[in-house]
Amino acid sequence: MDRKFVISALCYALLGMVLGIYMAASKDHGQFVTHAHIMLVGFVVSFSYALCHRLWLGNPSGRLAQIQFYLHQLGAAVMTAGLYLLYGQLLPPERVDPFLAASSLAVLAAMGIMLAQFVRRPSVQP
């Protein structure tokens, strides 16, 4: 599971960097909120999950770990797309807000599942 999280984290890092470079080159920083969420929710949180799975949870691959991975990835992807559409003024807020709310709840639920995995499983020594 840790490898999946690292791969997704690095993909989000590349996406966030490309968006950041585009904003700098165009001198249009209208997507800075999107950029920040890509880097934090997509990259930092995914990479943190990889470390948690590898170092403290013994890299579980069970159902709960799978649900947590896909829930976080779905939430992060929908959040990224929604924020891009919102801050790019491609869709009005009333059309995007339900998707942003759902994606935020998915990311929150994935964090709750990570906590549950920590509470349920004893630590593994590296």
Secondary structure, DSSP 8 states (H G I E B T S, - for coil): -HHHHHHHHHHHHHHHHHHHHHHHHHT--TTHHHHHHIIIIIIIIHHHHHHIIIIIS----SHHHHHHHHHHHHHHHHHHHHHHHHHTTSS-HHHHHHHHHHHHHHHHHHHHHHHHHHHHS-----
